[in-house]
Amino acid sequence: MKITYGQFNYLPFESSWAVFTKAGGLNLIPPHYLISALTGGGGARYWLAKEVGPGKLASALGLSEEAISRCFIDCLTNIPQSSQNACIRHCPQCIAAGYHSVFFLLQIVQRCPWHDEPLVHCRCCSRACLPAGMTITALNEGYHANTRCGHFAFSSTGSVVLCKVTADQWQAYATLGLALQKWFKAAQAINSPLVDYATSLFNPAYLGGSVPSRHEQLINCGLQLALAAIGPFPVPGAIASTPLPPVQVKTTPHLAHDAVFQPDNDNLFALYRCVRHYLYRRYVRAHAACYRYLTALTTRGRHALDSQAACTVSAAFLAWRLALRYDYGEGAAINLAAPSHTILPTTRRQIMALWITLFYSIWSGIERTNASRSAERDRFSVALSSNVPPLTLGNEVVCICGHSQASLLQFTAIHADPRWLASQSAERCQKRPSAAAQSNVQARETVQFWAYQPHPATLLRFWYNPHLKVGLSSPIVAAG
């Protein structure tokens, strides 16, 4: 098989998708057949060099192995073992010149590093290396190969050129591409699972929701670690990152001498008192006046708090206590916290660590939602999200755990740094004239004198002062 790709058509850091698409057009063969011929089998993922073999491809194309290795994403960053489907996105200016960068395969790259254009997903191009992904039409004096979207078109008569990149643009691709490659290699050298996760995903379809998904949180945490360790991305505006507060990563191991704990009401209550005392001394005691005011409120009073003036650490501690003591009707004095309803803690260490993590989740959820709703001048609630125990961790915490059947083994929790949360609470309390200012006067009138029915599972409710009466449902901070 002879592939007449050659140095003339080579572009720096061109993706393997572009290489196989062009090579398929040059050889009158669909790209998936070309990949199968080079790998000696079918089903190869064209974006991974380990499955295609850069040596064979370099020999067929007449290029160096170094140039070919820059076409494959697994030569730039660590790729997880789980299979991913490549999502082909284009910069309008780059694809018009016949260029698709290997960096466009990465989820965190949302804009073209060279033209600052948003990358646009193309369904046809994503299927170009699959069976029937490219259309090949016979002509009187040759053939025509193209994708249905028109992003790639080749005619054997020479009417379409595979590469229309100027010399200056070629040099720009090479110079910035080397800087990007250096950054990803440095990120790979950190040897952090979080950084590898953030810099290795392909499909950006699930990003961009109003509430950050766990994927987004993991990506942002990984990017934060990478940026702190190796410096800014060569083109900061090109990567997708949501501003996050400082995070804390805490691992709770499952040690050999940890005995399996058989919880009963007395034992759980003893553990609960230890954790409650620890959290109060560590975070709440400095806000004792705020906490005393909140605990003195009635149920309706707790549904009329002021989002700008309420002490968030005291509110989080109160919501945490109410959630753990919430009566599900199953006779338990204290509710357990768990990563999910199907994976339960088995040791004292795990039970206490998950209770503390739940407190951080509620606290950071109140801080985040308070900031977002203040811009919209609206309300939000702290409520239980499930009607059955155990209490599960909310979206503010990412929990990475190992488990055997339904028993929890080691787990790692990623959440907002408590020191940052404490500074936010202290700053808000210093601006408040008195502890009584934590109640929203306008909301208190609504709650006390109108037909307001507080739901038992809604533990706290915050209102902006003065709030806008919009007919939309208010967001909920999960207390379990």
N, C-alpha and C positions, 0 to 999 in steps of 0.2 A: 504494500500500500504506500503510495507516495502522496504526501500532503504538501502542496506548494504554498505554504503559509509564508515562510521566509522573513528575513529582517525587514523587508519593506513594509509589511503590515504590522510589525510588532509595536505595541504601545506599552509603556511602563505601568506595571500593576494592573494590567487588564485582567478581568475576571476569567476564571475557567469557563463560565457560561458563554462569554463572548468568544473565547478561543474555539470551543467546540461548535458553536453556531456557525462561525465563519469557516472553520475547517470542513464542516458538513456541507456548506454551500459550495465550497471549492471542489469537493470530491463527489458531488452528485449522490450524496448518501445522507439519510437522516442522522442527526447527531447521536441518537441513542444506539444506532448500529455502530457508529464510529467508536463510541466509548466501549461497547461490548468487544469490538475487535482488538482494541488496545489493552483491555484488561483480561481478555481471555474468558470472559463470562458475562452474564447479564445482571442487571439490577444495581450496577455501580452508581454511587452518588458522585456526580461529576464535580462537586465542589471540594472533595477531599482528595488530596494527593496520594494518601496511603491506599486508596482504592483504585486509582487510575494508574499510578506509576509515572512520576515525572521524567524518569530516564527514557522510557519508550516514547513518550510524547515529545520530549526535547529532540530526540533523534529524528522523529517523523517530521517535526516542524522545521528542523534546521536551526534551532535556537539552543542557547546554553541552558543547563539545568537550573542555574541561578535565576534566569529570566522566567523559566517555567514555574519554579517554586513560588514566585511572587503572584502567580495566578490563583493559587489555592489558599483557601481561608485557614486550613489547619496548619499551614506553614507560618502563619502570622500570630495565631493565638491558640490557646487550649480549647479543644472542642469536646463537649461531653459525649459519653458513649451512647446516650439515647439518640435515636434518629430524629433529625429535623428535616423539614421540607424547606428548600431554599425559596426565598421570596425575592423575586427580581424587581427592583425599583430603579427608575431612571432619573437622571438629571436631564431635562429637556435639551440643554445646550450640549452636553456630552454625547447623548445618543444621536443627536443630529450630525455629529462629527464621526459617528461610528465607534464610540468609546463607552465601555461599561467597566467601572472600577471594581476590583475585588473588595474594597472597603464598603461598597454599597450593599454587600451581603449582610453586614452586621447591623443588628437591631438598633444599637445606640447611635449609629450615624444616621441622622434624620435629614441633614441638608448636605448638598454637594460641597466638599471642602474647597473646590476650586472656583465655583460660580455662586455659592451661597443660595442655590435654588433648592426648594424642598424636593425630596425624592418621592416619586410617584410610582405606586405599585402597578405592575402590568401583568394581568392574568395570563395573557397569551405568551408573553416572554417567559413566564415562570414554567410554562409547559413546553417550551421549545425543544428541550432535550428528552422529552417523553415521546412514545410512539404517536405518530400523526401530529406532532407538535409543529412541524414545519411543512409547508406546502412546496412541492417540487413539480414544476410544470415543464413539459417538453416543448421546445420551439423548433422552427424549421432548421435553424443553424446553431442549436445549442439547447440550453435549458435556463429556467428561472427558478430560484429558490427564495422563499420569503416566509416570514411569520405573518399571521393573520392581522396583527395590529399594524404592520408596516414599519416597525422599528428596525427590522433587519430585512434587507432585500439585496439579492445578488443575481446578476445576469452573466452568463458565460460569454456573452458578446462584448463585455467590457463596458456596458452602458452605466453601470453602478460601481463605484469605487468602495472598497471595504474600509478604507481609512482616509478621512478628510481632515486630519488634525494638522495644524500649522506647526512649524518648527518651534516657535515660541511656546505654543500650548503643549507640545511634546515635552519640552524642557520643564514646564510648570508641573506636568504630571509626574515627571521623574523626581524633581526636587522635593515637592511636598509629600509625594508618596514615600520617599525615604524617611522623612520626619515622622510620618504616621506609622511606618513600619517600626521605627525605633521606639515609639511610645508604646505600641502594642507588645513588643518584645520585652520592654521594661515591666509592663503590667504582668506579663506571663512569668517573669522572674520573681515577682512577689510571692508566688506559690500560695495564693489564698483562694480557697474555693469560692468565696464571694466575688472576688475580682474576676476569676475565670468565668463565673456564671454571667456577670454583667457584660463581659467582652466577648461572649461566644454565641449568643442567641441570634437567630436569623429572622424570625417572624415578628413584626411589630404590630400585628393586628389588634392585640389585646391591650395596647397602651392608650392612654389619653382619656380615661374615664374621670368623672368628677371626684370619685373616691379612689385613692391610689390602691391598685391591686397588690397582692403579695409579690407578684413578679416585678412590678415597678419598684416596690420597696427594696427587694433584693438587688435589683439593678442599681438603684440609687445608692444603696449602702456600699455595694462593690465599687461603684465609680468614686464615691467619696474616699474610700480607702486608697484607691489607685491615685487619685489626684493629690491626696495628702502625701503619698510616698514618692511619687515620681514627677510631680509638677503638673501644670495645666496641659490640656489637650492642645496639640499644635494649632487647631482651629476650634476655639471654644464654642462658637455658635453652631458647629456642625453636629455635635452630639446631643442626644436627648437626655436631659437630666432635670429632675424636679428639685427645687431647693428643699433640703431636709435639715432639721435640727441635728446637732451632734448626736451620734448614736452610741450605744453601749452594747457590746456583744458578751453575753454571759453563758458559759457552758456549765451544766449541772451533770456531773458524771454519775454513772451507776457503778458504785464500788462493790468489790467482792464481799466486804463485811457488812454491807447494807442489808439488814434483814427485811424481808417482805412484811409490810405493815398491814395488819388487819384492822381497818378503821372501825371504831364504834363511837358513839356520841361523846363519851367522856374523854377518850383519847384525842379525838378531833378537836374538842373544845380546848384541851390543854395546849395543843399545837397552835390553835387559832389565837389564844391569849398571848403566846410567845411572839407570834408574828405581828399581832396588833400592837403590842408594847414596843417592838422594834421599830415599826413604821412611825408610830407616834413620836417616839424619842428622836428618831433620825430626821423626820421631815415636818411633823405637824406641831410640835411643841413650840416652835418659834411663832406659830400662828394660833396660839391657844385661844385668844379672844375671838378670832374669826370662827374657830371651830365650835366654841361654846355657843355663839349666836346661831349657827346653822343647826346644831343639835336641839336647840330650844324651839325651833320652828315646828309648826304642825305640818301635816302632810300637804295641805293646800299651800302653806307658806313655802315649803320646799319646791313648789311648782311655780314660784314667782321670783326667781333669783335674777339679779342683774348681771348680764354677761360681761359688762365692762368693769364692774366693781367687785364681783364675787371672788373670794379667795379660792383659787383652783385646787391647791393642794388639800385644803380643808374639805372642799366639795368632793374631791376624788376619794378622800379617806372615808367620808360619810357614805358615799355611794358604794364603796368597796365593802364597808361593814353591812350595809343594808342588803347588798347582793349575797354575801356569804350567809346572812341570817334569813334570807328570803324563804318563806314556807311554800314548798312545792306540794305539800300534802302527802309526803312520803315518810314523815316522821324523823327525818334527819335534822339534827340541831345546827349543823354547819355544812354548807355545800362545798364540794370539792371543785377545784379548777383543773382543767385538762386541755391539751392541744386540740382535741376533738371529742365527740361523743363516743367514739369507738376505741380511743386510746387513753387509758386511765393511769394515773400515777400509782406506784406500788411501794414506795418507801417514804419515810418521814421527810427526808431531804427533798424529794421531788414534790411532795405535797406543799411544803413550806415555800419552796422556790417558785412554784406555779402560783401560789397565792400572792406572793410579792410581785411577780410578773403581771398578774391581773391588775394590781394596783397601778403599776406603771402604765399599763394599757389605758385604763380609765383616765388617768391624769393627763397623759399626752393627747388622748382623744379630745378631752375638754379644751386643752390649749389650742390644738389644731382647728377644731370646729369653731371655737370662739373667734379665732382670727378670720376664718373664712366667712362666718355669718355676720361679723361686724361690718364687712364691706357691703353686705346685702341688707343690713339693718333688720335682721329677722331673728327668729328664735330657734332653739334646738333643745333636745332632751337627752338625758342619760337614762337608759332603760335596759331591761333584760331582753335579749334577742331570741330566747328560746323558752318554751314552757315546760321543759324537762331538764333535770340536772344531768351531768355536771355543768358548771359554768365554763364556757369555752372562751379562749382568748380572742380579743377583737382584732380588727384590721390594723391597729396601731402596733402590733407585735408580730414579727415573723418568727415562727418556731420551727426549727429544723430538728427532727427527732428520729431516733431509731427505736423500733419496737419489735417485740416478739409476740405474735398474735395480738391480744388486746392489752398487753403489758408494756408500759413505757420503759425504755432503757435510757441511754444518754440523750439529752436534748440541749440545743443551743437556742437561746432567745435573743433576738435583736430588737431593741426598742430605743426610744429617745433617752438621752443621757439624763439621769435624775438631777445632776448638777445644773444643767441648762434649764430643766423644768423648775427647779427651786429658784433660780434667778428670775425667771419670768413671773412666778408667783410673788416674790418679794417686791419686784418693781411695781406690780399692780396694787399690792396692799399699801405701799408707801404713798400712792396717789389718792387713796380713799380717805375721806374725812373721818369715818367711824365704821365700826363693824356692822352697824345697822344699815349702812348704805349698800350692803350686799343684796338687799331686797329691792326689786323694781316696783316703784309706787304705781305706775300705770298698770303693770301686769297684776299686781296684788288686787287692785280693784276688779279686774277681769276675773281673776280666780275666785275671789271671795264673794262677789255680789252678782255675777252672771251665772248662767246655767253651765258651769264648768264641772266636769266629773273627772277627777284624777284617776288614771288607770293604776291599779296596784303595781304593775310591772314597770311603770315609769317612776324612777326614783327621784330624779331632779329635772327641773325645767328652767332654762335660762332664756331671758328676753333682752332684746336690745332696747335702750331707752333714749328717745322714744322709738318704738318699733313700728314697722310698716305692716299693716294688716293685709298680707297677701294670701291668696287662696291656694297656696301650695303646701304640700306636706313638709314638715320640718325634718331635718336630718336627725339621726339618732347616734349617740355614742354608745357602743355596746358595753354593758357592765357584766357581760357573761351570757 
